[in-house]
Amino acid sequence: MSKIEPYITSIPDFPEPGVIFRDITTAIGSADGLQLSVDEMAALLEGEPFDVVAGLESRGFLFGMPIAYKLHKPFIPIRKEGKLPRETVGATYSLEYGTATIEVHKDDIKPGMRVVLIDDLIATGGTLEAAAHLLEQLGAKVVKIVCLLELKGLHGRDRLKDYPLATVVSYDGK
C-alpha cells in the first residue's frame, strides 16, 4: 500500500449510485499528503531521461508543477481551448457527452523533446491520449505518463498501451 492512500477519501455513490469517488483534495489539503503525493509521483521518474514536464489542466498542474520544480525541469501547461495567449495547436477528443479541446503553445514544444505527461487520474484515458497525440504532432516524444490515481475498471491503461504509464495508487473499480 502506498503511503498516500490513507490521505485519499473514498466517497460511495458519488456522482451516481455504484460509483466510489476518489477525492484527492483531502490529500493535497494536508501538508504531509501533498508532499507524499509529489514525492511518490516524482519517484516514478527516477532513471527516466526527459527534458520537460507537461501537465493537464487543471489537476495535472497541481502535481506537474511541483514535480518539475523538484526535478529542476521546465513545466508546460496543456490547457482547455482558448486559455493560452500565444499561437496554439489543439486536439479535440470525445467525452461521454460531447467533445473537448485541449491546446498547447506551439513554440513550447520542440522536435525531439522528451516529455513526461502528468495528471491526477487515469480513468478512461481519453484526455491523456489526446494530450500525448498533441505533443507527438509537434514532434515531441512522450517518454512516460504518471498519474497519482488509476481507476482500473474504466480501462484507460488499454487506451494508452503505447506509452509507459505509472500510477501511485490503483483502484479496481470505476
PyMOL commands that set and color helices and strands:
alter all, ss='L'
color gray80, all
select helices_A, chain A and resi 5-7+25-28+31-43+59-70+106-108+126-137+152-154+156-159
alter helices_A, ss='H'
color red, helices_A
select strands_A, chain A and resi 9-12+20-23+52-56+75-80+88-95+98-105+114-122+141-151+165-171
alter strands_A, ss='S'
color yellow, strands_A
deselect
rebuild
show_as cartoon
